[in-house]
Amino acid sequence: MRDTLFQLVRVIIRDKHPNRSETDIAKQMEVMREGKIEDWIWLKILDKMYEEADSQVLLEQIKELLNSKPQLDDKALESSRKRLTRE
């Protein structure tokens, strides 16, 4: 599944940037494999993998899930970083 996802991401990037070299695309893909996939790419994935109505339902479910997830504020994040560096 993961390989299929990254093949689709490669196609999406190629569609958006048709003049970009394979080397540049490979570098961008490597960054994504190690980090995160940008939101606009996830939207394209949903559009390509599902019919419009289904992708809209999934998008709404994802938004609800993300909104219900507790978020750390900047102070809490900084505090947790300081605790980690003191150990």
Stockholm file with secondary structure:
# STOCKHOLM 1.0

chainA/1-87         MRDTLFQLVRVIIRDKHPNRSETDIAKQMEVMREGKIEDWIWLKILDKMYEEADSQVLLEQIKELLNSKPQLDDKALESSRKRLTRE
#=GR chainA/1-87 SS CHHHHHHHHHHHHHHHCTTSCHHHHHHHHHHHHHSCCCHHHHHHHHHHHSCHHHHHHHHHHHHHHHHHSCCCCHHHHHHHHHHHHHC
#=GC SS_cons        CHHHHHHHHHHHHHHHCTTSCHHHHHHHHHHHHHSCCCHHHHHHHHHHHSCHHHHHHHHHHHHHHHHHSCCCCHHHHHHHHHHHHHC
//
